[in-house]
């Protein structure tokens, strides 16, 4: 039901292979049908929010984005 990525989970650097890694993460999150809470706090992953959340089967009840750098596109998506 709940997944919290480690604080500072910033293994994705802006490189061509980053897009592939983000898609893999999105697919894995999509395989968690009962995921209701996701904590991306202090993560650079939040910059790719639409890509990360696109495969979720059901809406989240809680999404933690503390200390994240959100882009205008992320706010529009939310």
Secondary structure, DSSP 8 states (H G I E B T S, - for coil): -EEE--TT-----SSHHHHHHHHHHHHHHHT-TT--EEE-TT-GGGGGHHHHHTT-SS--SEEE-TT----HHHHHH-
